[in-house]
Amino acid sequence: MDEKTAEDKVKELRLQLYALRDRVTRLEVAAFRAVVAVGSAAMVLGYFVPFLLATKEDDSIGLLPAVVGLGDSGSGPFRGEARLAAIVVGVFALVILVALIALLRLFGNGVRNRPVRVARVCGIVLLVACVFMWLLVFGLTGHFEGRVSAFSPAMLSFTIGGAAALVAAALHPADWRD
């Protein structure tokens, strides 16, 4: 009689273990997808919020118009620097798009290691690019002598998106790994 009770207890504990394992997996997947969603939303939002904020007027500029606007803003000795800034901003917009696509690939079920590694690399590249773009924003703030704010909502969104790509790579659910 005692053996049957012990066997029943073991079966009950195993069922509880399986239920707990399933619950933990669901929580891992939910946390993973929440981070992916926040990062993706931040990157998409970054394309629509101002890249450069004017301090006195309502002339703020978005990321994609900045590519054209910066190239045309230089005159005289600053023409080369303005074109270079426009090229840098254009390449940055492409890096963001690639990172966004890599992050969106993580929404599927059973995502394996390769897309996660690609998202991690894209997140690192995006964060490194964000550092340089913050320096560009600060440089443009100094160049335009107080007419442009040093805070860039778009850069904040892209930085959050890059960090989310790295966090998502760290939170990749264990059951999905190869």
DAHUPE-V634670 format. One line per field, one symbol per residue. psi: psi as a letter, one per 40 degrees, with the letter a starting at -180 (. if undefined). Layout:
psi=???
//
This chain:
psi=ddddddddddddddddddddddddddddddddddddddddddddddddihdhhiddifgihidddddddddedhibeeddddddddddddddddddddddddddeeeiifhadddddddddddddddddddddddddddddddefeehiehhddddddddddddddddddehhdeei.
//
